[in-house]
C-alpha cells in the first residue's frame, strides 16, 4: 500500500505508483456493482427462459393448427 497515493479529488481513489493505474478502494461501491450485475444477469436469464417457452408454445400451436 506504500506504493499508492490518494487522489486529491476523490478519497476512494488511489494511484498505484508502479503501474500508474487508478484504483477504486471503495469496497461498498464494488459490492453494490457486483449485486447490480448479478441482478441483471438473473433478469437476462429469466427473459431467455421466457423466450424459449414462447417458442415452444408457438410450435405447439402450429402443430394444433396443422391438424385442424
Buried (B, 14 or more C-beta within 10 A) or exposed (E): EEEBEEBEEEEBBBBEEEEEEEEEBEEEEEEEEEEEEEEEEEEEEEEEEEEEEEEEEEEEEEEEEEEE
